[in-house]
Amino acid sequence: MTAPYASDPAHARGRRWPEEELPFRSSFQRDRDRIIHASAFRRLKHKTQVFVEHEGDYYRTRLTHSIEVAQVARTIAGALGLNDCLTEAVALAHDLGHPPFGHTGEDALQALMQPYGGFDHNAQAIKIVTQLECHYADFDGLNLTWECLEGIAKHNGPVTGALPYALAEYDAEHDLELATHASAEAQVAALSDDIAYNNHDLHDGLRAGLFTEADIVGLPIIGPAFSAVDRKYPDLDPIRRRHEALRRVFGAMVSDVVETSRVLLADSGAQDVVDIRHLGRPVVRFSEQLWTDLNAIRSFLFHNMYRAPSVMEKRQEVTLVVHDLFPLFLNQPHLLPDRWGRDVAKADGDKTALARIIADYIAGMTDRFALQEHARLIG
């Protein structure tokens, strides 16, 4: 850490349940390690990014995506003089709350939970790390530092208006100052998410045959990257050509964030992390030109990948799985595993409380387990 506005673990706000810190690990390193060892983190291995987990061994899952986000985040944080351990912890945890089947599963749960307070994957991540991970003797959750919880809750910006119930419940007990921006470290994690998925979705879409190199060379950033490779390596093997071009796209996004954010941070006048939170604007951003270029790439991916006929067909299938399982458990909660029985008993017939328990259970499922349970219970 070289920047005055970096989050210093020596001055962290601590944990909700006080613990003695260790001399050989900072509090943010400890956060990162607890996230890596969490059950929810391991389950990301079998959760959808775009393609359902079993559709191919080469496609990204939520776990590989989270690791790629963390790698990008550490690089950018180091270049900006920030705390890379806090940045990495937030990056690794940012998708813990995703249900099976990616955004399709989240859309399905959101619709089903509308009468019971809704569903939001960022709020669910907070619930996981503060309540649902039950491994420690002294507390529920992982007892992460305030800074790490803040980053998970609002790395995409201030959270205002009607709060998701899971986030509102925790914030009422432990104020995360949701109306302010998060630390620069958390902002880096958010931009790293954008960089990672834009890059790897191009890789995965090409591998899946949803589009070809000829379809994307007219896009900004991508076209110049292929041209640069062709000039330097004429007649390169197609697979190597693709990789060389897309890693240049990746590098262009990272370099743009670093260069743009250095200027924004210097111009902000921030002297500490508190100043960053109260600036009223983000300080880690893409340049206006690159943001415009990325929107063109996102639009292409939306129409040619996320809404491709084969992907849409699978979306319909897995939406049906969630829509079948939720009412089944709601009407027959005895079908839940025994370890959930205590929570069901506490709900004591309260339908909202029961629905939230079922949402926690389904959100924790992996793709394959959700499909297996659907086949077992419904056929």
Number of C-alpha atoms within 10 A of each C-alpha: 15 11 17 13 23 23 24 20 17 10 8 14 11 17 17 14 11 10 11 6 11 9 7 8 11 16 27 26 17 19 24 22 15 18 21 15 11 19 17 23 19 16 17 27 18 21 27 28 24 22 23 22 24 13 10 10 8 11 22 25 21 25 21 14 23 27 16 20 27 27 19 23 33 24 17 26 25 16 16 24 16 24 22 27 25 32 34 30 30 33 34 26 29 26 23 30 25 27 31 30 31 23 16 21 23 21 17 20 23 18 13 19 19 10 10 17 16 17 25 21 23 23 23 26 24 24 21 24 24 19 15 19 17 16 12 10 6 11 14 16 19 21 23 23 21 16 26 28 24 23 29 26 27 25 26 18 21 18 17 10 7 7 16 17 18 21 20 15 13 16 17 9 9 13 11 19 15 18 15 20 27 29 31 27 33 32 25 35 34 25 23 27 21 13 23 22 19 18 19 18 19 24 18 19 20 17 14 16 10 18 18 13 16 8 12 18 15 11 14 17 22 23 16 16 20 21 14 15 20 15 9 9 13 11 10 13 9 10 9 12 17 18 14 18 21 21 16 19 21 19 14 16 24 20 14 17 21 22 17 16 22 18 12 15 19 12 10 15 12 18 14 15 18 16 15 23 22 15 14 13 13 21 24 26 20 20 16 10 9 17 14 13 15 20 12 15 19 17 12 17 20 12 11 16 25 20 13 15 13 12 17 14 11 15 22 11 11 22 17 14 20 27 15 14 18 20 14 16 19 19 12 10 18 12 13 16 9 10 8 15 14 9 13 20 12 11 16 10 10 11 13 15 16 22 24 20 20 23 24 18 17 20 23 24 21 23 23 17 15 21 17 13 14 16 11 9 11 11 8
